[in-house]
Amino acid sequence: MTSNEDAFARARRVIPGGVDSPVRAFGSVGGAPRFIERAHGAYVYDVDGREYVDLVGSWGPALLGHAHPQVVSAVQAAAARGLSFGAPTVAEAELAELIRDRVPLAERVRLVSTGTEATMTAIRLARGATGRDLLVKFAGCYHGHSDALLVAAGSGLATAGLPASAGVPASTVASTIVVPYNDAAAVRAVFAERGEEIAAVITEPAAANMGVVPPEPGFNELLRELTSASGALLIYDEVLVGFRVHASGWWGLEGRTVAPDLFTFGKVVGGGMPLAALGGRRDVMDLLAPLGPVYQAGTLSGNPLATAAGIATLGLADDSVYAAVNAAAAELGSAVSAALDGAGVPHRLQRAGSLFSVFLGLSEPVRDYATAQRQHTGAYAAFFHSLLDAGVALPPSAFEAWFVSAAHTGSVLERVVAALPAAAVAAGTALADGH
Ligand SMILES: *Cc1c(COP(=O)(O)O)cnc(C)c1O
């Protein structure tokens, strides 16, 4: 049997940083990442044979819990019929219909393999549809790692302390305007000055990649008003919140009060397999090749295994699943706050539906990225490691949402709650030490 340390050392000798996605490296909390061997329900198991209550949930997809038997058997059945055809399948239309049933504004849907591809394509589509180049995004919102969107992005980048990324051309950055989240005056000013040049505003309709920062009342409505008035498109990037916070995503949870032109989906929609989607207004979506001039393609797009996982996951994600996820988030969120209060640790717990995160060392509302960056990441690292030692795996970064699933019930939650007071004390000690 190999240990996490050995596995990490081996990986680092062949994979940059030992990981295939940066936040997994534990860079901001320290120590060796847990190398996972298997997962089931609310639990993950590492190569040391230790069991953890998992609050990462593969960063969102595991809405039903890990390895749900019906999802696994759907994927196995699909695998037995062939792994990839490079030709259309009936299942792709079935999944696209399931998405449209939940979000009828997604009149047409295209399946891709990652959230990054979905948002990248949505941007290209918006530029193609409007004949304009400028893009507006919000500081701290993460939309994947394509060039145009790697400007003041959150989570992994926040953790690494990088403002953007090397290798992104200055010319690309020049066509992306970054505005503070929830800053109505700043968005108005950008539209007043350059409204005619703006192709699209892309937003996380509830931000969850700088920690959880919900939109202030009227903010998403304002984005719709300004984009409509200037002929720009509004893109709701629901890769993280879509089909997680509500059957119809954030759009459904907020009451269908805003009508975006385009949506992007990922994470839950692929049920743990590499699948994402973009959808939206038929006249805009039909500009995609082969009908229109905006090119997009993918050898593995609509892959049969991924499509099977998505269909099974959406099929199972009924009201009872959302109720269970909401209940788990509510219970856990209150317990976290109570434990931190008990240890006298100033903090701010923020929610967006069933997503929540905690900002340590802050007590004012976190409405934007600048405020999120004032949290005490050292206190989070102490909190994180205390919980990890107790068998609870939080996201290894203070800038991430915590993910619960329908499998986070009863004894699973009790185990987390029991571990919180000691973690809160550890966080308090780190705060007092000032590092
Ligand atoms: C995760 C995420 C993406 C990128 O998706 P990948 O599948 O990791 O490429 C895009 N937008 C949001 C809001 C996300 O949370």
The ligand as a MOL file (V3000), in Angstrom:
LIG
                    3D

  0  0  0     0  0            999 V3000
M  V30 BEGIN CTAB
M  V30 COUNTS 15 15 0 0 0
M  V30 BEGIN ATOM
M  V30 1 C -16.0680 24.8500 -12.7680 0
M  V30 2 C -16.5350 26.0470 -13.4770 0
M  V30 3 C -16.2260 26.2840 -14.8330 0
M  V30 4 C -15.2460 25.4420 -15.5950 0
M  V30 5 O -15.6750 24.1210 -15.7570 0
M  V30 6 P -14.5890 22.9850 -16.0630 0
M  V30 7 O -15.4150 21.7750 -16.3320 0
M  V30 8 O -13.7300 22.8910 -14.8530 0
M  V30 9 O -13.8200 23.4130 -17.2700 0
M  V30 10 C -16.8160 27.3460 -15.4630 0
M  V30 11 N -17.6630 28.1610 -14.8010 0
M  V30 12 C -17.9790 27.9780 -13.5180 0
M  V30 13 C -18.9420 28.9010 -12.8530 0
M  V30 14 C -17.4100 26.9300 -12.7970 0
M  V30 15 O -17.6930 26.7840 -11.4990 0
M  V30 END ATOM
M  V30 BEGIN BOND
M  V30 1 1 1 2
M  V30 2 1 2 3
M  V30 3 2 2 14
M  V30 4 1 3 4
M  V30 5 2 3 10
M  V30 6 1 4 5
M  V30 7 1 5 6
M  V30 8 2 6 7
M  V30 9 1 6 8
M  V30 10 1 6 9
M  V30 11 1 10 11
M  V30 12 2 11 12
M  V30 13 1 12 13
M  V30 14 1 12 14
M  V30 15 1 14 15
M  V30 END BOND
M  V30 END CTAB
M  END
